[in-house]
């Protein structure tokens, strides 16, 4: 009888630890994907530095080959107000059947 009670307590404890491990694994993967998305967005902003100021407004989409997230989509939106252009890079990807997104914005003056 005592052995059965001990086994039940052990099963409950192991189940709790396993649940925590699985949650930590999913969280680690989500953080890894976000780091990749941030790096990709920064890479796109760096590529925009090579574009002349006059050509920035026509630079709305490009094909970047360094992306390694599943179903990742990157697009650039450039708007202008008061002689300053605002470039926003949007990164969208699918993670565990959920769409995640990240964006980064910078302002560019002549």
Protein Blocks (a to p, Z undefined) as FASTA:
>chain_A
ZZmmmmmmmmmmmmmmmmmmmmmmmmmmmmmmmmmmmmmmmmmmmmmmmpcfklmmmmmb
ccdfkbcbehiacddddddeehiacddddddddeehiacdddddddddZZ
